[in-house]
Amino acid sequence: MFAEIARAYPDAPIFTSIYDRERLGDLFPPERVHTSFLQYLPGIKKYFRAAAPLYPLAFERFDLSAYDVVISSTTAWAKGVRFKPGATHVCYIHAVARFRFAYDAYVGGFGLATLARPLIGGLVRWDARAAQMPTRYIANARNVALRVREHYGRDADVLAPPVDIARFTLGAGSGDYFLVASRLLPYKRIDLAIRAANDAGVRLLVAGTGPAQASLEALARGTTTTMLGYVSDAEIVRLIGDARAIVVPGEEDFGLVPLEAAACGRPSIAYNAGGARETIVPGVTGTFFDEPTSDSLAAAFRAFDGHAYEPRTIRAHAEGYTPERFRANLRALVSATVAGERSERRED
């Protein structure tokens, strides 16, 4: 996702808290990247979640005084960067920070104890201040724009993230399994999918890693679910293409996984809330289950009919979210913001 923002402005430097050259060096030249002091902390690449209290300082310390336009891509920290008077800061926001409204899920995801509550309280106060810094917000979904209004009192335009259509190929759905492809975090509700698949007697594969991996592996033992752990990009494309359907058991800020499934011509089964409502066309690219319970999802598993979906029609839906369209729309919104700011200053 961020790679497309970087490609929209290929000559702009990139400022980030931590940079893993081995994993990301092929996305943009390393010389474009400027990192914070966090880059030099021992073990930071593995334990980056535990460094949450340090991220505000990391971003505030960047010297952006040479730039007239700043574009941030964030769920929490980058919106708090400091910039010179008269500069324009456009913030592309993927989600309102979950420590504001989902403390237990956030702390669980970071593997912290309840003693972290005072630290999280400090982050909430910082987040409220930082939220007023950007000149303009662009949200990745209507769902996120509503949260920006609710929690920050700010309006946000909506620009859906791109899907790398070229990365995905049309699959036949010839496998006998449903698939969850996700970071293993508590709010993703993969536990619900494991229980539902076992109750419905269907095979489920879970691809991904994360803080909840050990507990989910324990839950999956002796059930119809197989935990795959880390899966390469090439392998995930194959798994999606062969799946009966992709499963999104938790509420997402934006429904990217259903779009990636659609790029492979495969339908999705998703919880009827959040961003999935914006990227799934019921009866055409997927279906919903209405309650956040294993019983509700199990019923959806039992009722699912893969023959009701046409792969090429599903793929055509995903083709409306191309990287080229995203980059053009982003540049247009940024340019309009800069022009508007300059016009206001002239009038003053």
N, C-alpha and C positions, 0 to 999 in steps of 0.2 A: 504494500500500500504506500508506504513512505517513498519507496523507490520511484513511484510515478510522480510524486510531488517534486522529487529531485530531478527527474527527467524533464519536467515542465520548465525548470530553470537550470539548465545544465552548467551555467557558469557561476552559479551561486555557491558560496561555501556552506558547509553543513556543520552545525554545532549540536553535539549530543553528549549525554552523560557518560555513556560507555559504548565502545565500539569493538566488535569482535571481527577482526579482519579475516580470520579463517572462514567464517560463515557468510560474511557480507561483502568481502572484497571484490566480488564479481559484479556487484550492483552499481558501484560508482568508484572512481579512482580514490584510493586511500588519502591522497594529498588534499582532497576536498574536505576531509573530516577533521574537525577540531573537537577534542574531548575535554571533559572536566577532570577535576582532581580525583574523582571516583575511579577513573580508569586505572589508577596506580595502587588501589587498595588490594591487598592479597585476597585471592579467592572471589573477587567481585563478580566475575562472569558467572560463577555458579550460584552465589548467594546474593544476587542483585536485588531480590525482593526484600531481604532483611535490611537493606540500606535505605528503605523508604524515608526515614526522617532526614536523610542527608540530601535528597534530591532537590528540595526547594533551594538550598544554598548553592548546589551545583549549577543550577540554571540561572540563578540571580547573579552569579559571579562572571558569567560570560560578558565580555566587552563587545557590545554591538553598536558602539557609538559611531562607527564608520558607515552605517547602513541606513538608507532612507526607507527601505521596505523590509519587513521581517515577516516570514511565513512560518508558523509553528504547526506541528502535527502532534496531537497530544490526547491523553485521557486525563492527565492531572498536571504534570510538572511544567511542561514547556510553555504553557500560557503565562507563566510568571516571569519570563525573561524581561530584563530591563533594556530600554532602548532610548535613543536621544529624543529630546523634545522636537515635535514636528514630524517624526517618523510615523509610518503606518504599520500596524501589526495586525495581520489577518491570521486568525487561529482556526485551523481545521480540527474540529474536536470529534473524537470517536466515541466518547462517552463522558458523562459526568462522573467524577471520581467516586467509586463505589464506597469508599470509607465515609462518604457523606450520608448515605441512605441504606447501606447494607453492611454494617460494621462486622457482624459475625462472619459473613461470607468473605469479606476482605481480609480479616485477621486470619481466618482459616486458610485462605489461599497463600498467605505469607508464612504460615507455620508458626505464628506468634501466640503467646499465652494471653490470657485476659489482662495481665499486667500491662499490656501494650495500650490499654485504653487511654491513659493520659497522653501518650505520644500521638495517638490517632486524633485526640481532641485538638492538639496543637496543629496537626496537619489540616484539620477541618477549618480552623481559623485562618491559617495561611491560604488555603484554597479559596476562601471567601474573598480575601483581599486580592489575590492573584487573578480571580475571575473578572475583575473590573479593568485589568490592564489592556486586553486586546482592543483594537479599534473596531474590529468586526469579527463575528463568529460565522463559520460555515460548519454545519453539522452534517454528519454522514447519513442521517436518517431523520425522518419526522419525529420518531420516538425520542431521539436524542435532543432535537430542537426543543421539544416540550420540556425535557428535563433541564435544559439550559435556562429556559424561561422560569421554571419552577424554583430552581436552586440558586441561580445567579441573577435573576431579574434582567436577563439580556435576551434580545431577539437573535435568531440565527437563520441564515439561509440554509437550504438543504442541497447537498450535492452527494449523491451516492458514490461509494468507492468503486473503483474499477475491478473487473474480473479479467485475469490474463487468459482470455479465450484460447489463444494459441497454445497454451500449456496443456489444455485438456482435449481429449479425443472422445468421440462418440462411443459409448459402451453398449453392450447388449443386455446387461442385467442378468447374465447367465448364472451368477452365483446363487447359493441357497441361503444367503445371510443378509441381515440389515447391518448398517455401518454407522458408528459414531466416530467422527474425526474431530478432535478437539484437544485443547489444553486441559489437563486434568485438574480442575479447580472446583471447589465445593459448589459455587453458584451455577455451574454448568449442569448440575443435576444428573450426572451420569449414573449415580447410584439408582435413581429412579428408572433409567433405561435398563439397567442390569436386572432389577427386580421384575420389571414389566415383561422383558423378553423371556425370563424363566417362567413367569406365570402363563404366558401365551404359548410356551413351548416352541419358540422360534430361535434361530441361531443369531447371535449378535457378536460383531467384532468391534473392538474399541481400539482406535489408533491414536497415540499421543502420549505425552509425558507431562508431569507436573507435580505439585506438592501433594495432591491427593492420590498419587499412584499406588502407594502401599496399601492404603485403606480400601481402595477400589479393587485391587488384586485380591485382597482377602475376601471381600464381598463376593467376587466373581467365582471363587473356588467352588466347584461342584455344581455350577449353574450352566446355562446354555451360552454363556458369554466367554469369549476368548479375549484376553488383554494382549495387544500386540506390542505395546511400548512404542519406541521411536520407529517411524516409518519414513523412508525417503520420499522425495517429491514424485519420482517416477512410479514408485510403488503405490502411493496414495491415489494417483490417477487411475492405475489399474484396479485398485480396490473399489473406488467409487464407480467405475464403469461396469464392474461385475456385480455390484450390490443390487439387491431388490429395491432398496430405498435408503436414503441417508436419514439419520435420526438426529433431531435437535431437541433434546429433552428439557433444556432450561430456557429462561427468557434472555434473549440476546439484544444488545443495543442495535445492531444491524444484522440482517440475515445474509451474511456473506457465504456461509457454508451451503445453504440451499442454492445460491447462484453458481457456486463451483460444481455442485451436483448437477445443476441444469446444464452446465457447459459440457458435461458428459452424457447428457440426455437422460439423467436419472431423476426420479421424483424424490421429494422429501416428506417426512412426517415430523411436524414441529409443534411445540407448545404454542397455543393460540394467544400469544402476547408479544409485545416488543417488536423488534425489527423484522422478525420473520413474516409478520403480516404485510410488510412492504415489499418483500421479494418473492413470496409464494403466491401463485394464482391457484386458488382452490379448484380441484378437479382437472387442472391443466398441468401444473408443475408440482403438485403435491397436495397434502391434506393436513389438517390440524387435529390435535386432541385438546379438549377444552379445560381440563382440570390438571393441576400439577401433582398428579397422583399416579402410582404405578398401575392402578386399575384402569384409569382413563387411557393411558398409553397402551396397556395390554389389549384393550378393546380395539384401538386403532391398528395394532399389529394383526389382530385376528381378522379385521375387516378389510385389510389392505389387498387390493387387486392390481398387480403390476400391469396386467393387460389393458387397463383403463387409460394408460398413459402412452403417448406417442413420442418417442425419443427426439425426433427432429423438431417437433413443435416445442418441446422443452428447451432444446438447444437454442432455438431462435429467440426465446425469452432472454437467455443469458447474453445474447449478442447485442442487446441494448445497453450493456454496461462495459463498453470497450475502454481500454486505457486511453486511446486517442480522444474519445469524447470527453473523458474525465479531464485530461490535461487542458483541452481547449476551454472547457467550462470554468475550470479553476483560474486560468489566466484571465478570462473575461471578468470574473468576480473580483479578482485582485486589482485589475486595472480600473474597474469601476470604483472601487473603494479609494484607491489613490487619487483618482480624478475628483471624486467627491470631497475628499479632505482638502485638496488644493483649492477647490472652488470655495469651500467654507472659509479658508484662511484669507482668500482674496476679499471676500465679503466683509470679514471682520476688520 
